Amino acid sequence: MSETETITNESEIVESPEIVKETETVDLSAELEKWKTLSRKNEQQAKANAAAAKELDELKKSQLTDQERLVESTKEETRRAVRMEFATKLVDAELKSALNGRVLDGGSLLEFDKSKFIDDDGNVDSESVTAWVEAHSSTGDVSKPDLGQGNRGEKSRLAQITSRDELSNMSPADILAARKDGRLDSLMGKN
């Protein structure tokens, strides 16, 4: 009988994890639904609170004197102007960030209008800036300008003769050799 009891106990142990897993799965989905419902209620409450706050502000504004209304409107205009000023700088920063490793197509920067990426509240639409950059640029190596510095092949190793005083110390054969090597190019106006 002890063998039967052991087998029964072992089968119960084997079945227990399956039951626990099913219970946990059911509990997790129930928890998920519970939190989703709570979240929706909180969103609705937040919307109701925002509407009530807006009504309260409108009520306060309706009870202000003319002078207080003027002060409030001036404050709001100043806030809006400051937000818009900084929003243009933020658009520049977003553009630079989006251009990282990309090259703009010719003339497309002339078409770039910062105001298209700023909403009425002064917020920047980063996704629109990124989309504009992707539409008006390509990935590739950013060419570096030639500054005329550094070695330029075999002839560039030789120093350029830049004044007539240097020529006065040279023999005619040295002057011809320097001309042949291209060392007189800057003096002769070729560069």
N, C-alpha and C positions, 0 to 999 in steps of 0.2 A: 504493500500500500504506500509505502514511502516513495516508491518510484512514480506512482500515479500522482501523488501530491506534488512531486517535483516537476513533473511534466506540466501539470495544471498551473503551477506557480510560474514556470518558465513561459508558458503560452500567455499567461496574463501579463507578464513583464514585457513580452514582445508586443502585445496589443496595446499596452499602455502608451508607448511613445506615439503611435498612430493616432490614438484618441486625443492625446495632448496636442499634437500638431494640428488636427482638425479644429480643436477648440481654440488654439492660438490664432489660426487663420480666421475663424469666424469672429473672434474677439478683435483682431486687428482691423478687419473690414468694418466692424461695428464702430470701433474707435475712430476710424477714418471718416465715416459718415457723420458721427457725432461732432467731430471737429469741423468738418465742412459746414454743417448746419450752424454751429456756433459762429464760425467765421462770417457766414452770410448775415446772421443776425447783427453781428458787430458792424458790418459794412452798412447795413440799413440804418442802424443807430447813428453811425457817423454821418451819413447823408442827412438824416433828420436833424442832427445837431448842427451841421453846416447850414442847413436851410434856416434853422431857428436863429443862428448867429447872424446870418445875413439879414433876416427880418429885424433883429434887434439893432443892427447897424443902421438900417434904413429908418427905423423909428427914431433913433438918436439924431440922425442927420436931419430929419424933418423938424425936430425940435430945436435945432441950432439957430442962432441969430445970423443975420447976413454976414457980419464980420467973422463969426466962427466958421461959417460955410466957406468964406473966401480963404481963410487960413487953412482949412482942411483940404480944399481943392488945390491950393498952392503946394501943400505937403505932398499930395498924391502926384501932382505933376512933376515935382522934384524927384520923388521916388522913381517914377517911370523914366525920367530922363537919365538918371544914374544907372538904372537897370539896362536901358538901351545902350548907353555908352560902354558899359562893361560887356554887354552881350556881343558887340562888334569885336571886342578883343577876344572873347571866348570863341567866336567863329574863326578868327585868325588862328587861335591855338588848335582848334579842332581840325582846321585845314592842314596845318603843319603836321599834326599827329597822323592824319589820314594819308598824307603824302610820303610818309616814311618809306623809302625804298622805291618810290614810284616817280615817274617823269610825266609832267603835264604836257598835253598836246599843245602845239603852237597856237597862240592867241586865245586859248580857253580861259586864261586868267583874266583877260579883259572882259569876258562875259560873266565872271563870277560876281554876283550881287549878294552882299552879306545880308541885306534885309530879307531876302527870301528864306533864310534859315533861322530867323528870329520871329517868335510869335508875339502876340499883343502884350503879353505879360513880361517880355524880355527874356524868355527862356530860349536856349539854343537847341535846335533839333539836330543832334549829333548823327543820327542815322541818315538824315538827308544829306549832310555834308559828306559823309562816307560814300553814299551812293553817287553823289555828284563827282567826287574824286575818281571813283571806279569808272564812271562813264567818260570822263575827260582826261584820263591818264593811262599810262601803260607801265608795266613792270619792266625794269631794265636797268642797265648800269647808268648811273648819273655821270655824264661826261665832266671831266675836270678841265678847267681852262688851262691853256698853255701860257705860263707866265714868263717864258723865255729864260728860264733858269736851268742850271744843271748841264750835264754833258749831252752833246748832240752828235754823237758819232766820233770818228777819228779827228776830223778837222776842228771840232769844238774844243778839244783838249788844248789846242793852241790858243794863247791869249789874243784877243783882238787888239789891233793897233788903232787907237782912238784919237791920236793927235799928230800933227806934223812934226812936233818936237821929237817924237820917237823915231820918225823917219830920218831925221838929220843925223842920227847916230848909226844908221845902217848903210851898208854898201849897196850899190845898184843891184847886185846879184841877190842880196838878202831881200831887197824890196820886191823884186820879181818873184822870188820864192814865196814871200808872204802873200803877194797878190794871188799867186797860183793856189796857195793853201786856203784862200778865202779870209785871211786875217785882216785884209784892208776893206772888207765889205762895209763895215759901219762907217769908216772914214769916207768911202766913195759913195755913200748914200744908198746902198743896196738893201739895207734892212729897215 
